[in-house]
Amino acid sequence: MSEIVLDIKGLEVTYRSTHGDVQAVRGVDLAVRRGEILGIAGESGSGKSTLAVALLRLLKPPGHVTGGSAMFHPAGRSPVDLLTVNGEELRVLRWSALSYLPQGSMSSLNPVMRVQDQFKDVILEHAPARKDSLGELIPRLLGQVGLEPRVARMYPHELSGGMKQRVLMAIAVALEPDLVIADEPTTALDVTIQRVILQSLADLRTDFGVTLMVISHDMGVHAQLADRVAVMYEGRLVEVGDVRQVFKDPRDPYTRQLIESIPRMGRRAS
Amino acid sequence: MTAEAPPVVTVDKSQDSAPPSGVRAWLSRHPLAAYAIRRFGLYLVELWGALTIAFFFFRLMPGDPVRTLIQTLQQNYIYNAQASAELIARYRTEFGLDGNLFVQYVKYMEKLVLHGDMGPSLINYPTPAQTVILRSLPWTIGLLGISAVLAWIFGVVIGAIAGWRRGKLGSTITTNLAIALAHVPFFFVALILVYVFAYTLGMLPARSAYDSSIAPGITPEFIGSVLKYGLLPALSIVVIGTFGWILSTRMLMVPILGEDYLVYAEAKGLKGSRILTRYALRNCYLPQITAFGISLGFIFNGNVLVEQLFNYPGLGTTLVTAIQQLDFNTILGVTNIAIFSVLTAVLLLDLLLPLLDPRVKYWK
């Protein structure tokens, strides 16, 4: 549990604009341990999504990484700095070692490709040896997230929001990556589906042993899913700790406010 | 008229309590077939409407074609006597000009639909107009059809790459060139091409469709000659058409590049070429298929001038000659052919689209 997969040191991300620079991530130090689920909490604009996008190397101008390092230790490969790796080296690293789970309500699935083809292209790109087992692999992956095999032949517009989120989850773990970065995986889903999705994510950890970094503004998600939680506020990490400890005894006043923002049954809204 | 009646599909409107009949049940089980039938019905209505408007429109043209014909005959044969009323009446019947407008219309449509007969051509009397048209039709289909398809393919491919590589020097140059040239008329480019390649350099012929010293036939010499003579007129259509398609494809491409599924494809670590073809291009060429059908009519207009300029023996030249001589059956015939081909092309593209784009569902 203590082996470190990703070691972020002093990460800084700046959005440049004509009205001056805006620093969205201000010197974040964070270590992700193999096999854990690490939650990143914080309000809108706290920099948690920018952090995820920067680590995935999907940051687009005017966003720029202006400092820090993020040493990534994929199993069976030499360690690399995610912030400087480029070109073919980065492309090969993607998905087989580092994958991304976007929000299901976004149109992350190609609207004119069948679900099975969106599995196929990424699997064949990084693990061409599995070509012959695709027919068995795709239904199995869909089964892991509670979807029927016939979903493979469907198009994204034929799926509900929850089904899309599950398809994205199944694609994310298709190549058993070292780290999955999930950006708001339950946002825009209704509460009952949220619970099911969270359960599936927890199951994926049990079944595949994936390391998950879950970005969510919803403290309830972290309480249910995460092992450790990191709280961000205005681009800085204000608190990192074991999820029970953070919820029981938050050290930072902002963390306390976030926890108090979780609606509870039987308590009147003030 | 009965042949024109569209097969009205009443499946969806039926509210009656009777159990669905065999046809109805079959249609509900085959939505694509039901859609195709309904779309074909619409096509017949469109075709009928357009042909009717064209007919009445050309009958409103001033001038008496029969008198023109008789004058021409008198000049040609130095026949100086006054044409008898009997002769004029006979010609009127033959050209379908007797009776009131409605009677003429019914007769014309009957002949057109049942026999494919467009009436005699005035210039080439007694040769029927459809024979004159069929003689020039292959040239236009060859020139216009191939050029339009080539322009579309070049334009969509180059436009997609220009959008994909936006901000790069090559893309900027291409885009600005396309903005400057996309709306230049075909004939203007044709004039420049003639000036440069035919007049100044003397490399390519500027008139006719083939070398008249070579006997027409399926021989390498003749085909070579047709290609050589067709190059300049085709080039003028392809060049301008390509720039137009570059511009519109680039415009469709740029917003697609910001779509979530492109970011996702990048995160998947797919190769750039694969993202371009499978993710970006696949989502932006579909609207261009519809646009292609719509553009055919406009291309036909431009083609008339290009053919005239190159003295190309196609429909455009036939049309211009016919207008000059008030050969109304041929004018109407060419118009009908244009209506028919554009509507048919749009029909075929509409039927093709649901097969290409899984999201397109015209049926319920």
Interface residues (C-beta under 8 A of the other chain):
Chain A: L56 L58 L90 R91 V92 L93 R94 W95 S96 S99 Y100 P102 M106 S107 S108 L109 N110 P111 V112 M113 R114 D121 V122 E125 H126 Y155 H157
Chain B: E259 D260 Y261 V263 Y264 A265 E266 A267 K268 G269 L270 K271 R274 R278 Y279 R282 N283 L286 D357 P358 R359
